[in-house]
Amino acid sequence: MIKLLSSKLPFRNAGKTGPEKQKKSILASIFSFFSKRLVVRIITLIVSVVLVGNIILLSYVVGTMRAGKLDEEIRITESLANEKARSIEIFIENVTGYTKYFQQMMIIQRISRILQRSEVRTILERNLDSSPEHIFGMYVLGEAKAADEIDVSFVNSDLGDSKGRIRLHVIKHYNRLGNINPYLLDPDHPTNADDTEAYSHIKQTIKPYITSPYVVEEGDKQYTVIAYSMPITTNGTDFHGIVGTEMYADHFSSLVKEATQEIGMSGLVMDNGEILSYGSDTGYEGRNISSYLSKDLMAAYQEAKEKGSTVSKLSYADKKLYCFSPVTIPGTDIRWIFWSEIPIDGIMNEVNTFTSIVILISIATLLIVLIVASLLVSRQIRPIKVLTGHIERFANADFTSSIPANLRKRKDEIGKLASSTEKMQQSVSEIIRNVRVQADEVAEAVATVRNYINNLHLSIETISANTQQLSAALTDTNGSAENMNKAVSDLTQVVDTIRSNAEKGNISSMEIRNRAQEVFNKVRLSSSENQKMQEATKKRLEEAIREADSIHQITLLLDNIMAVASQTNLLSLNAAIEAARAGKAGAGFSVVAEEIRKLATQSRNSASQIQDISNLVLLSVTHLSESANDLLRYFETNVKESFKLLDQTGEQYNRDAALYQEMSLKLASTAETLSNAITALKDTLMKVVSATNDGAQGAAVIAEEASRILAGSENVLTKAITADESAARLKDAVSMFVIPE
């Protein structure tokens, strides 16, 4: 298929045309290749449907698996993130235990005054010495008279600031041997001032508070710490100072580093949005979370912070899964956020592997479908190609080929189509065979009529010639009668002349009688032959017309063909509707239905052409029938009457000739009574002249009628020639069809 397609593409002329024309030519060649090959279109449709189905199935399976994998990873990540957030909360809660202890101690001290300031310092140092390594310091920062009533005694001392207020702040100090020696900071140290973050906030809110990381400087050393502080109050509204515990900020970095190793890149954000720690080696830098996360991720961060529950968010731009878990600071409404980042590529490795396998399976399935579809469609299209070849031969007027028996024996639509095509071929062949026979018979009948008309034409010409001779003879008889009249006038002078004229009259009368008898016999014979010819012609014409009526059977058969074609067209339309309902799956069947509809249309057009030819034959037969009927009526009304008149005139003329002969004999035998008979002879001669004139007039009438009959016979002969030509055209039209013998 690829080789055939490449042979049709105009690569040889690519250098002679522009790129645009070459592209259009290639597209036109590809379109022509597909439009002329039904098998390729059907296979392409099937493969396209399978391909689309595979794509949809693959998308669904991969999407479902991807979603399931993501949901599973989200659940796992959220669980781990929650676990780490809870561990941070527990860590802070352990630290708050020391602060709560100091709070209760100072509340009791505020009420009962049982401890000295030095004892409070000792308690702080002992607790710090025994505290875990992540605790940096502990402090009690009181207002005036928060610890005792003698603030004045401690002004600018180790146990009091410049105002004498208790300002005890003990931190860890490691000696050279690595042992802890609690170290008391100067009461006026910046971390002990009233304007520190923790002191000012708690004084305003009377609520526990955890600070942002801050730096504690002591000598040449700096420590970054976070403090958890609680107010010193007796009734919940009065403020007497704060107590607190300081933690190394780096310890939170170790917790985040541990989470990064277990979960993935992780971070811890404080309530103000500052990143406390991120990843394995990034500590507190004062960087805000808004400079790191996008707007969508910031929305998820805020949601987790506000709801107090874990929120996960996929970022396809970063190709990461973000999980935000709140860390609630005990005793406060402050929430830190612990978040982790999981690369999607790592999550999707299993999904991608499965997708690759499914794609390979889909490609293999597509190739198998392509091969199977090619075999099945080629097998189904092959009978249609065979039927198409037969129908094309039928369209070219060749009905000699036969539909293979294996196609007609099929039980499906192709078998029905093959059987219908076979029946159509047989019906049309039988119609054409009958038309040929009828055309030959019509041609034979037309030839016979033409011969009869030619003979009639010759007979009428003979009658016309005889009529002219009869007219000449009557003219001679009229002259003879006038001579006889003159002779009778001179009878008194020359009797011999009278006798001689009588003998001549006798001879002339014999000739006249013989001629009259001859004319009479010829007229009778012509009348009899005309009657026989008329009856024979009428009989043959009636038989030819009856036989020509069989052409009407062609019209009935053609109506059946038209009905079959219409039914086939209707079936193809129904098939196209069902294919349209089926959508893409039925598009191949829609193409087959369209081809069947075209074949039905071609069959109907061929039947219409045959019907036109049949109508032409019927029209010719009708014209022939009308012409023959006109001829028969003409014979019946004109020629027959003319012969009857000729017959009567001949009979009268024969009687007159006999009388003339009898008179001549009497004249010869009774010459002595000539004078008495002159008068009678004159009367007789006058009658002869009158009869001769009547005979001449009758001969003229007969000649005129014969001329009209001759003109009518020429008209009939012309129509017979036209009918012969119509029959020849009918035979030529029928000869175009090739049918089996």
JOGIVEN-V504282 format. One line per field, one symbol per residue. ss: DSSP state (H for helix, E for strand, - for the rest). psi: psi as a letter, one per 40 degrees, with the letter a starting at -180 (. if undefined). burial: + if it has 9 or more other C-alpha atoms within 8 Angstrom, else -. A space follows every 10 residues. Layout:
ss=???
psi=???
burial=???
This chain:
ss=-HHHHHHH-- ---HHH--HH HHHHHHHHHH HHHHH--HHH HHHHHHHHHH HHHHHHHHHH HHHHHHHHHH HHHHHHHHHH HHHHHHHHHH HHHHHHHHHH HHHHHHHHHH HH----HHHH HHHHHHHHHH ----EEEEEE EE-------- HHHH--E--E -----EEEEE E--E-----E --EE-----H HH----HHHH HHHHH---EE ---EEEEE-- EEEEEEEEEE E--------- EEEEEEEEHH HHHHHHHHHH HH--EEEEE- ---EEEEE-- -E-----EHH H---HHHHHH HHHHHHH--- EEEEE----E EEEEEEEE-- ----EEEEEE EEEHHHH-HH HHHHHHHHHH HHHHHHHHHH HHHHHHHHHH HHHHHHHHHH HHHHH--EE- ----HHHH-- --HHHHHHHH HHHHHHHHHH HHHHHHHHHH HHHHHHHHHH HHHHHHHHHH HHHHHHHHHH HHHHHHHHHH HHHHHHHHH- ----HHHHHH HHHHHHHHHH HHHHHHHHHH HHHHHHHHHH HHHHHHHHHH HHHHHHHH-- HHHHHHHHHH HHHHHHHHHH HHHHHHHHHH HHHHHHHHHH HHHHHHHHHH HHHHHHHHHH HHHHHHHHHH HHHHHHHHHH HHHHHHHHHH HHHHHHHHHH HHHHHHHHHH HHHHHHHHH- HHHHHHHHHH HHHHHHHHHH HHHHHHHHHH HHHHHHHHHH HHHHHHHHHH HHHHHHHHHH HHHHH--EE- -
psi=dddddddehg ddedeeiidd dddddddddd dddddehddd dddddddddd dddddddddd dddddddddd dddddddddd dddddddddd dddddedddd dddddddddd defeiidddd ddddddddde iidehdiiih hiahfddaef ddeehfadei aeeeihghhh ihhhadeeih hhhhihdeid eeieeidddd ddddefiiih iihihhhhbe ihhhihhhii ihideedihe aiiihhihdd dddddddddd dddahiihhi deehhdihad ehaheehidd ediidddddd dddddddfih hihhhddefi hhhhhihhhh eifhhihhii hhhddddedd dddddddddd dddddddddd dddddddddd dddddddddd dddddefhfd iihiddddei eadddddddd dddddddddd dddddddddd dddddddddd dddddddddd dddddddddd dddddddddd ddddddddde dddgdddddd dddddddddd dddddddddd dddddddddd dddddddddd ddddddddee dddddddddd dddddddddd dddddddddd debddedddd dddddddddd dddddddddd dddddddddd dddddddddd dddddddddd dddddddddd dddddddddd dddddddddf ddfdddeddd dddddddddd dddddddddd dddddddddd dddddddddd dddddddddd ddddedhhii .
burial=----+---++ ---+------ -+--++--++ --++---++- +++-+++-++ +--+---+-- -++-++--++ --++--++-+ ++-+++-++- -++-++-+++ -++--+++++ --+---+--+ +--++-+++- ----++++++ ++++++++-- +--+++++++ ++++++++++ ++-+-----+ ++-++-++-- -++--+-+++ +++--+++++ +-+--+---- ---+++++++ ++++----++ ++++++++++ ++++++++++ +-++++++++ +-++++++++ -+++---++- ------++-+ +-+++--+-+ +++-+---++ +++++++++- -+--++++++ ++++--++-- +---+--++- -+---+--++ --++--++-- +-++--+--+ +-+++-+++- --+---++-+ ---+++-++- ++-++-+++- ++++++-+++ +++-+++-++ -+++-++-++ +-++-+++-+ +--++-++-- ++-++-++-- +-----+++- +++-++--++ -++--++-++ --++-++--+ +-++--++-+ +--++--+-+ +--++-++-- ++--++-++- -++-++-+++ -+--++++++ +-++-++-++ ++++-+++-+ +-++-+++-+ +-+++-++-- ++-+++-+++ ++++-++-++ +-++-+++-+ +-+++-++-- ---+--++-- ++--+--++- +++-++-+++ -++-+++-++ -+++-++-++ +-++-+++-+ +-++--+++- -
